[in-house]
Amino acid sequence: MSSHNTTSKGLMATIAAIALILVGVFMYYMGSMNAGRSSAGTSGGQQSAAAGAGAMKRIGILQYVTHPALDEIHRGIIDGLKQEGYVEGKNIEIFDQNGQADQSKLATMSQQLVGKHADALVGIATPAAQALANTTNKTPIVMSAVTDPVSAGLVKDMTHPGGNITGVSDQPPVAKQIDLGLKLMPHAKTVGMLYSSSEDNSKFQVDQATKQAEQRGLTVKKFAVPSSNEIAQTVQVMSGQVDFIYIPLDNTIANAMPTVVQEADKTGKPVITAVDTMVKQGGLATIGVNQYQLGIKTGQMAADILHGKAKPADTPVFTVSKGDTILNRSKAKELGITIPDDVAAGATIVGDSKQ
């Protein structure tokens, strides 16, 4: 073999070796690129799934009117959501509306909240829940502070609501409230029922309270007011005809509680209320539902719906089984009423004066 042939063969072998090296480098590079794309795709998918799992939720809250009882419920709803992991600005957006007892505003605000494409809606008090119900039959609604959801047309049944609404009923222990009035005022013969004629939940409670009072030998006189403008004059009139005043869960009256107390005090008439916050405002006593805790439960039920753990149609309406005894010691002293030891035992006392 000549030296020329030998040189040619050596050169070809070198070129082949270089070619193999280049092919290997190219294959390695392409493999790394594909692996990178695969890894990026997996990571992106994981991030997308994570974002989906922690996506910002939306909830709309419609409150009927501003007064201490409903404000406490609202505060409880926010805290109930927090307890279940929903923190405003972090993973939930909250839209608040307050109708201030104006039916036309409630209707407009309901439409606005539904237009926000909320994942759930909350109606605080019967008129607010009804306004939401009249606006949508698809978006889940959690009602709060609704005394008689069935008669209000919000649910078909307390155990099996059957539609897009469930929530918390604030039906008070009426019989116990009347009994409390008689323990504090054992010589009372007549009780006056003060309520708003425009609130269906109030009429329901007054019917219950009337039945319980009459069974205990009391004479019942009913005083319905069409608006807050007539409350002062109505209390003046009824104070001359009754031994004590009973107020059910009534938003109109609750909103004007300072006026009620002012007029009742002029004739020394005690006021038994259905709500703890109204005792703090000058009522004598109640065995009532804790409004804040009622809100907590509402928030927790809303959170279960947001989590996908519950559906309104299959979620029973929650009813508080017992109430807290609240006594206003200052008011009792002012009215010359002695609080029996068995009534004071275990009760929450408000008012600074000691008997």
Secondary structure as GFF3:
##gff-version 3
##sequence-region A 1 355
A	DSSP	alpha_helix	3	53	.	.	.	ID=ss1
A	DSSP	beta_strand	57	63	.	.	.	ID=ss2
A	DSSP	alpha_helix	68	83	.	.	.	ID=ss3
A	DSSP	beta_strand	92	98	.	.	.	ID=ss4
A	DSSP	alpha_helix	103	115	.	.	.	ID=ss5
A	DSSP	beta_strand	120	124	.	.	.	ID=ss6
A	DSSP	alpha_helix	126	135	.	.	.	ID=ss7
A	DSSP	beta_strand	141	144	.	.	.	ID=ss8
A	DSSP	beta_strand	165	169	.	.	.	ID=ss9
A	DSSP	alpha_helix	174	184	.	.	.	ID=ss10
A	DSSP	beta_strand	190	196	.	.	.	ID=ss11
A	DSSP	alpha_helix	200	215	.	.	.	ID=ss12
A	DSSP	beta_strand	219	225	.	.	.	ID=ss13
A	DSSP	three_ten_helix	228	230	.	.	.	ID=ss14
A	DSSP	alpha_helix	231	239	.	.	.	ID=ss15
A	DSSP	beta_strand	244	246	.	.	.	ID=ss16
A	DSSP	alpha_helix	251	255	.	.	.	ID=ss17
A	DSSP	alpha_helix	257	266	.	.	.	ID=ss18
A	DSSP	beta_strand	271	272	.	.	.	ID=ss19
A	DSSP	alpha_helix	276	280	.	.	.	ID=ss20
A	DSSP	beta_strand	285	288	.	.	.	ID=ss21
A	DSSP	alpha_helix	291	307	.	.	.	ID=ss22
A	DSSP	three_ten_helix	312	314	.	.	.	ID=ss23
A	DSSP	beta_strand	318	319	.	.	.	ID=ss24
A	DSSP	beta_strand	324	328	.	.	.	ID=ss25
A	DSSP	alpha_helix	329	335	.	.	.	ID=ss26
A	DSSP	alpha_helix	341	344	.	.	.	ID=ss27
A	DSSP	beta_strand	348	350	.	.	.	ID=ss28
###
